[in-house]
Amino acid sequence: MRILVDENVPYGREAFGTLGGVVTAHGRAICRGMLADVDALVVRSITKVNADLLEGTPVRFVGTCTIGEDHVDKAWLAANGVAFSSAPGCNANSVGDYITAALLTLEQRLGLDLSSMSLGVVGVGNVGTKVAAKASALGMTCVLNDPPRQEREGGDAFRPLSDILACDIITFHVPLEKAGAHPTFHLCDKRLLAAMKPGVIVLNSSRGPVVDNAALKAALADGRVRAAVLDVWEGEPAPDLELVAAAAIATPHIAGYSFDGKVNGTRQVYEALCRARGLLPEWDPMPLLPPPDCPELTVDPRVPGALFGAVNAVYDISADDARMRGILAQEGREAQAAWFDRLRKEYPRRREFFNTRVQMAVPDAGMAGKLGGLGFAVTNAAK
């Protein structure tokens, strides 16, 4: 079996090399001409997988090492006998860590008190569930909106979008759907932004077109939206530079780019290909994982900003923001796109909070509970 793997898939050669010959390529460069003798294709979100790419090729399996699937024409694959797998939930914890870091950074910069604020979570799948749990650990009141889950599950856990509009902060975690019962393309448009609480803070780490970027830029300019945290953009990899400049935190589609999350994606697609071929999975990534850069921390709950300090020691989201703003100095769409893609390709290895053990300088059950709720392993927590 011959397998073409996006070069940004971690351990792609090691994993899929146990099943056959592996070749790698940049995700945006993958084209039909590369697939003349390829049986399986493994991509990430930047490769458009459709008839234009696959028609007339021997590819009989496509896997995307991402939770998002809008870059794949699944209907065409099914109609043409091509097996498909994504990696649901692989980077949910990574996005949860990203949103946590963003919220605590905004709290520091803007003088907020997160524990007195409400967070509207639009989309409560694998990612939204993690985000809500971590925000609750910060003391925030979470209001959940997920119409498909509401229809399936009933009850009062999920609120209508009108209830979300009264929240202090709103974060989007929905798939990109342009049709169907619950379309999400430009879900956050001029009309929705105008209906939000004045001074709202908006976060989007789902897909760029879920938020009408032009409408958000206008809302930031006139002050209706106090701040925006954007990881995804319309027009990627060449986003609206005025919106990049206006965002409080701007990053290049890396919310789910923790090393742990990406390896999870590799493992899930590898196992799916094994199932498609009737093989038993033999590859195990655990022996290959490097030690975390920050294996231990001591946190003194008596120090102001101790929680932010702990999170920032593991994941400094401001560094991602600073690197992203280098795009503002690039001239021309081609150079801007190249900058955006390079940031993704060369993204520093980021580990999730659960890899770090926290020692409390003095026992503090409240602080320990927050840290534990965010995923840290906490010792000396009592009393």
C-alpha positions in Angstrom: 0.0 0.0 0.0 1.2 3.5 -0.9 0.1 6.4 1.4 0.4 10.1 0.8 0.6 12.0 4.1 0.5 15.8 4.8 4.0 16.7 6.0 2.5 18.5 9.0 1.0 15.3 10.4 3.2 14.4 13.4 4.7 10.9 13.3 3.1 10.4 9.9 6.0 8.3 8.5 6.3 6.3 11.7 2.6 5.5 12.0 1.6 4.9 8.4 5.0 3.4 7.5 3.9 0.3 9.4 1.2 -0.2 6.7 3.1 0.6 3.5 5.3 3.1 1.7 4.8 6.7 2.7 5.4 9.9 0.8 4.8 13.4 2.3 3.8 16.8 0.8 2.7 20.2 1.9 -1.1 20.1 2.4 -1.7 23.0 0.0 0.5 21.4 -2.7 -1.3 18.1 -2.8 -2.7 17.6 -6.3 -4.2 14.9 -8.5 -0.8 14.3 -10.2 0.7 13.1 -6.9 -2.0 10.5 -6.5 -1.5 8.3 -9.6 -0.2 5.4 -7.5 -1.6 6.3 -4.0 -4.0 4.0 -2.2 -4.6 6.2 0.9 -4.5 9.9 1.5 -4.0 11.5 4.9 -4.5 15.2 5.2 -5.2 18.1 7.5 -7.7 20.9 7.1 -6.0 22.9 4.4 -6.3 20.3 1.6 -9.6 20.3 -0.3 -10.6 16.7 -0.9 -13.2 16.4 -3.7 -13.7 15.1 -7.2 -11.2 17.6 -8.7 -8.5 16.0 -6.5 -9.5 12.3 -6.6 -11.3 11.6 -9.9 -9.5 8.9 -11.8 -7.0 8.1 -9.0 -6.7 4.8 -7.1 -7.2 6.4 -3.7 -9.7 4.3 -1.7 -9.2 5.8 1.8 -9.1 9.4 2.9 -8.4 10.4 6.5 -8.2 13.9 7.9 -6.4 14.2 11.2 -8.8 17.0 12.3 -12.2 17.3 13.9 -13.4 19.5 11.1 -14.6 17.9 7.9 -15.9 20.8 5.7 -12.8 20.5 3.5 -13.8 17.0 2.4 -16.6 16.2 0.0 -17.9 13.2 1.9 -20.9 12.7 -0.4 -18.5 12.2 -3.4 -16.3 9.8 -1.4 -19.3 7.7 -0.4 -20.7 7.7 -3.9 -17.3 6.5 -5.3 -16.5 3.8 -2.7 -13.8 5.8 -0.9 -13.6 5.1 2.8 -13.3 8.1 5.0 -12.4 9.0 8.6 -11.8 12.1 10.6 -10.5 12.4 14.1 -13.4 13.6 16.3 -12.4 15.1 19.6 -8.7 14.7 18.9 -7.9 18.3 19.7 -10.8 19.2 21.9 -8.6 19.6 25.0 -6.1 21.7 23.0 -8.8 24.2 22.1 -10.1 24.2 25.7 -6.6 25.1 26.8 -6.4 27.8 24.1 -9.7 29.4 25.2 -8.6 29.3 28.8 -5.3 31.1 28.0 -7.2 33.6 25.9 -9.7 34.3 28.7 -7.1 34.7 31.4 -5.0 36.9 29.1 -8.0 39.2 28.5 -8.7 39.3 32.2 -5.2 40.6 32.8 -5.2 43.1 29.9 -8.7 44.5 30.3 -9.1 44.3 34.1 -11.9 41.8 33.9 -13.2 39.5 36.7 -14.0 36.3 34.9 -15.7 34.8 38.0 -18.4 37.4 37.7 -18.9 37.0 34.0 -21.1 34.8 31.8 -19.8 32.8 28.8 -22.0 31.8 25.9 -20.8 28.6 24.3 -22.3 28.2 20.8 -21.7 24.6 19.8 -21.3 22.0 22.6 -19.7 19.0 20.9 -16.4 17.6 22.0 -14.7 21.0 21.9 -17.5 23.1 23.4 -17.9 20.7 26.2 -14.2 21.0 27.1 -14.4 24.8 26.9 -17.5 25.0 29.2 -15.8 22.7 31.7 -12.7 24.8 31.9 -14.6 28.1 32.0 -16.7 26.7 34.8 -13.5 25.9 36.7 -12.6 29.6 36.3 -15.9 30.5 38.1 -17.7 31.6 35.0 -21.4 31.1 34.4 -21.8 29.1 31.2 -24.8 29.3 28.9 -24.9 26.5 26.3 -26.4 26.6 22.9 -26.5 23.6 20.6 -29.7 23.2 18.5 -28.9 19.7 17.1 -28.1 18.4 20.6 -31.3 20.1 22.0 -33.3 18.3 19.3 -31.8 14.9 20.1 -31.6 15.2 23.9 -34.3 17.6 25.0 -34.2 19.0 28.5 -33.1 22.4 29.5 -29.3 22.1 29.4 -29.3 24.0 26.1 -30.6 27.5 25.7 -31.8 29.3 22.6 -29.5 31.7 20.8 -31.4 34.6 22.3 -30.2 33.7 25.7 -26.6 33.6 24.5 -26.9 37.2 23.3 -27.0 38.5 26.9 -23.7 36.9 27.8 -20.6 39.0 28.5 -18.4 36.7 26.3 -19.5 34.5 23.4 -17.3 31.7 21.9 -18.1 29.7 18.8 -17.4 26.0 18.4 -19.6 24.8 15.6 -18.8 23.0 12.3 -19.1 25.0 9.1 -22.4 24.2 7.5 -23.7 26.1 4.5 -27.0 24.3 4.3 -29.2 21.9 6.2 -31.4 22.5 9.3 -28.8 24.4 11.2 -26.5 26.4 8.8 -23.5 28.1 10.5 -22.1 30.1 7.6 -22.1 33.7 8.8 -24.0 32.6 11.9 -22.4 35.5 13.7 -23.4 38.3 11.2 -24.2 42.0 11.4 -27.6 41.3 12.8 -26.5 38.9 15.5 -23.6 41.2 16.5 -26.1 44.1 16.8 -28.3 42.0 19.1 -25.4 41.1 21.5 -24.9 42.8 24.8 -23.0 46.1 24.3 -19.3 45.6 25.0 -19.4 41.9 24.4 -16.2 40.0 23.8 -16.3 37.5 20.8 -14.1 34.5 20.3 -14.0 32.2 17.2 -11.8 29.2 17.0 -14.2 27.1 14.9 -14.1 28.1 11.2 -13.5 31.5 9.8 -16.8 31.9 7.9 -18.8 31.2 11.0 -18.2 34.8 11.8 -18.8 37.5 9.1 -15.4 39.1 9.3 -16.4 42.4 7.7 -19.3 42.7 10.2 -17.1 41.9 13.1 -14.5 44.5 12.0 -17.2 47.1 11.8 -18.5 46.2 15.3 -15.0 46.4 16.8 -14.5 49.8 15.1 -17.7 51.3 16.5 -17.2 49.8 20.0 -20.3 47.5 20.0 -17.8 44.6 20.4 -15.2 45.3 23.1 -12.6 42.8 22.0 -12.2 39.8 19.7 -10.1 36.7 19.9 -9.7 35.1 16.5 -7.9 31.9 15.6 -9.7 31.3 12.3 -10.4 33.7 9.4 -12.3 34.2 6.2 -9.8 34.1 3.3 -7.2 31.9 5.0 -4.3 31.8 4.6 -4.5 35.5 3.7 -6.9 37.1 6.3 -8.2 40.7 6.4 -5.2 42.5 7.9 -7.3 45.3 9.3 -9.2 42.6 11.3 -5.9 41.1 12.4 -4.8 44.4 13.7 -8.1 45.1 15.4 -8.3 41.7 17.2 -7.2 41.6 20.9 -5.7 38.2 20.2 -5.0 37.0 16.7 -3.5 33.5 15.9 -3.0 31.5 12.7 -5.6 28.6 13.1 -3.6 26.8 15.8 -6.1 26.6 18.7 -6.1 22.8 18.2 -2.4 22.6 17.4 -1.2 21.2 20.7 1.3 18.4 20.1 -0.9 16.0 22.1 -3.9 16.9 20.0 -2.1 16.5 16.7 -0.7 13.1 17.8 -4.2 12.0 18.8 -5.3 12.9 15.3 -2.6 10.8 13.7 -3.4 7.8 16.0 -7.2 8.0 15.2 -6.7 8.1 11.4 -4.1 5.4 11.6 -6.4 3.1 13.5 -9.2 3.9 11.0 -7.0 2.9 8.1 -6.2 -0.3 9.9 -9.9 -1.1 10.3 -10.5 -0.3 6.6 -7.8 -2.8 5.6 -8.8 -5.4 8.2 -5.5 -5.0 10.1 -4.8 -4.9 13.8 -3.2 -1.6 14.9 0.4 -2.0 16.0 1.8 1.5 16.2 1.8 3.2 19.6 2.8 6.9 19.8 3.3 6.9 23.6 7.0 5.8 23.6 7.8 8.6 21.0 6.3 11.5 23.0 8.9 13.9 24.3 8.8 15.1 27.9 6.8 18.3 28.4 8.8 21.5 28.5 7.1 22.5 31.8 6.7 19.2 33.7 6.3 20.9 37.1 5.2 24.3 38.6 5.0 25.7 42.0 2.0 28.0 42.4 1.6 30.4 45.3 -2.1 31.3 45.6 -1.2 34.4 47.7 0.3 36.0 44.6 -2.0 38.1 42.5 -2.5 36.6 39.0 -1.2 33.2 40.2 -3.7 31.3 38.0 -2.8 33.3 34.9 0.9 32.8 35.7 0.5 29.0 35.8 -1.4 28.9 32.5 1.0 31.3 30.9 4.0 29.2 31.9 2.6 26.3 30.0 1.0 28.1 27.1 1.9 31.8 26.4 -0.8 32.7 23.9 0.6 36.2 23.6 3.6 34.8 21.9 1.4 33.2 19.2 -0.4 36.6 18.9 2.9 38.4 18.4 4.1 36.0 15.8 0.8 36.3 13.9 1.1 40.1 13.8 4.2 39.7 11.7 1.8 39.2 8.9 1.0 42.9 9.0 4.5 43.7 7.7 4.1 41.4 4.7 3.4 43.0 1.4 1.0 41.3 -1.0 -1.4 38.5 -0.6 1.1 35.8 -1.6 3.6 36.9 1.1 0.8 37.1 3.7 -0.4 33.6 2.9 3.2 32.3 3.0 3.6 33.9 6.5 0.4 32.4 7.8 1.2 28.9 6.5 4.8 29.1 7.8 3.5 29.8 11.3 1.4 26.7 11.1 4.1 24.5 9.7 6.8 25.7 12.2 4.4 26.0 15.1 6.3 25.5 18.4 5.6 22.3 20.3 2.9 23.0 22.8 1.8 20.5 25.4 -1.5 20.4 27.1 -2.1 21.4 30.8 -2.5 17.8 31.9 1.3 17.2 31.3 2.2 19.6 34.1 2.2 18.8 37.8 1.5 21.7 40.1 2.8 21.9 43.7 0.9 24.4 45.8 3.3 26.7 47.8 0.6 26.7 50.5 -2.5 24.6 50.7 -5.5 26.3 49.0 -8.4 24.2 48.0 -10.0 26.9 45.9 -7.0 27.5 43.7 -6.2 23.8 43.6 -9.8 23.2 42.4 -9.4 25.7 39.6 -6.1 24.3 38.5 -7.5 20.8 38.6 -10.5 21.8 36.7 -8.3 23.2 34.0 -6.5 19.9 33.7 -3.4 20.3 35.8 -2.3 17.5 38.1 -2.3 19.2 41.5 -0.5 18.1 44.7 -0.7 19.6 48.3 -4.1 21.0 47.6 -6.0 20.5 50.9 -7.4 23.1 53.1 
